[in-house]
């Protein structure tokens, strides 16, 4: 097993970061389960690649921002920025403020990486979590909206839900792992169905 990949999962409060990770790692998302706000948590999983090679991935589940003006929450997670290899920025096209939150997070993370590193890069993916209920500011053309966000933030954007099957849900996470490890996308990943990720206690 090679280097442990460190991936930060962040975004606005109650946007579904933890439920995505619970479904991805443990296959145990329950929409009726009571929600408890995350302070900071770690999920450990194994990503299976070609020829039986496995990479360990450590997901850092973080406290969500109250809104796009919440600098205190960003400061609380700032100690993680120098450690990470990649970031999953979670938003919802049903919540315009959640987009502003991930824009602010990306800027702060990139700034921190530039200040502390000389050669290493930090890779980003965007996840539009459609599990979130409709709000008072719905987007009429979500495909166009996601395309605009993707172009503005210069990161691939995925439309998923905690209710999706694991092989759909895992795509942004596998693609991010590929970016980090610089693996060719042509036939380099073997998906062991029905489980892509196997979990273990950190």
ZICORJO-V522180 format. One record per helix or strand of 2 or more residues. SS is the DSSP state (H for helix, E for strand). FROM is the first residue (numbers start at 1). TO is the last residue. If there is no record, write none. Layout:
<<SS	FROM	TO> <SS	FROM	TO>>
//
This chain:
<<E	5	12> <H	17	26> <E	40	48> <H	50	52> <E	54	62> <H	71	80> <E	86	92> <H	96	116> <E	123	129> <H	142	153> <E	156	160> <H	166	169> <H	171	181> <E	197	200>>
//
